Amino acid sequence: MAPLAPLGKQGLLKLIKQRGLPLAFGSPHPCVVVIEQERVFRVRELVVDPDEASAAGKAALSAGKNWRPEDYYRLGKPTGKIHLEAKTLDALVAKIERFSWPKHW
């Protein structure tokens, strides 16, 4: 996966309607996800565990495989900061529409 351009708020809203959840996005690599988690809908940061990434990188290289930035970011888990949260997807979409959108999303 090559680096991604920012999706933008309207692009995200369109993809939520078309593809559903979970939906990871961010630029240049996915750093945020829209997810249903613990019975609520969230926009949450993806976090990569450095120990897991180090072990995965070493394993890939020792097996003669590449270890690229996209491999690292693929390990992201929805455990970081919660930017938005709502009880329903429609309520989350409404919050997204009012949210001050970061340029790299």
C-alpha positions in Angstrom: 0.0 0.0 0.0 1.4 3.3 -1.0 1.0 6.4 1.1 -2.5 7.6 1.1 -3.8 11.1 0.5 -6.1 12.6 3.2 -9.6 11.2 2.9 -11.4 14.3 4.1 -14.6 14.6 6.1 -16.9 14.2 3.1 -14.9 11.3 1.8 -15.1 9.5 5.1 -18.9 10.1 5.3 -19.3 8.7 1.8 -17.3 5.5 2.7 -19.2 4.9 5.9 -22.4 4.8 3.8 -20.9 2.6 1.1 -18.6 0.2 3.1 -19.7 0.3 6.7 -17.4 -0.2 9.6 -14.6 -0.6 10.6 -13.0 2.0 8.4 -9.4 3.1 8.9 -8.0 6.2 7.4 -5.3 8.9 7.7 -2.4 10.2 5.7 0.2 9.2 4.8 -0.8 5.9 6.5 -3.9 4.9 8.4 -3.8 6.4 11.9 -7.5 6.7 12.8 -10.5 4.3 12.6 -14.2 4.6 12.8 -15.4 1.5 14.7 -18.1 0.1 16.8 -16.5 -0.8 20.1 -18.0 -1.6 23.5 -21.5 -0.9 22.2 -20.7 2.6 21.0 -19.5 4.1 17.8 -16.1 5.8 17.9 -13.5 7.8 15.9 -10.4 6.6 17.6 -6.6 6.7 17.1 -4.8 3.6 15.9 -1.8 2.7 18.1 1.1 0.5 17.1 2.7 -1.4 20.0 6.5 -0.8 19.5 7.5 -4.2 20.9 5.0 -6.0 18.5 6.3 -3.9 15.6 9.9 -4.7 16.4 9.2 -8.4 16.7 7.2 -8.4 13.5 9.9 -6.5 11.6 12.7 -8.8 12.8 10.6 -11.8 11.9 9.9 -10.5 8.4 13.5 -9.6 7.7 14.9 -12.9 9.0 12.4 -14.7 6.7 13.8 -12.8 3.8 10.7 -10.6 3.4 10.4 -6.8 3.2 9.3 -4.7 6.2 7.7 -1.5 4.9 5.9 1.4 6.7 2.6 0.0 5.6 3.4 -3.3 7.4 4.1 -1.3 10.5 0.9 0.7 10.3 -1.2 -2.4 9.6 -0.4 -3.4 13.2 -2.4 -0.4 14.5 -5.1 -1.2 17.1 -8.0 1.0 18.1 -6.7 1.7 21.6 -5.6 5.4 21.3 -7.4 8.6 22.0 -11.1 8.7 21.4 -11.9 11.7 19.3 -15.6 11.2 18.9 -18.1 8.8 20.4 -21.9 8.3 20.1 -24.5 5.6 20.9 -25.6 5.3 17.3 -23.9 5.5 13.9 -26.3 8.3 12.8 -25.3 10.3 16.0 -21.6 9.7 15.2 -22.1 10.9 11.6 -23.7 14.1 13.0 -20.7 14.6 15.3 -18.3 14.0 12.4 -20.1 16.7 10.3 -19.6 19.3 13.1 -16.0 18.1 14.0 -13.0 20.3 13.2 -11.3 18.0 10.7 -7.5 17.5 11.0 -5.8 18.1 7.6 -4.0 14.7 7.7 -7.3 12.8 8.0 
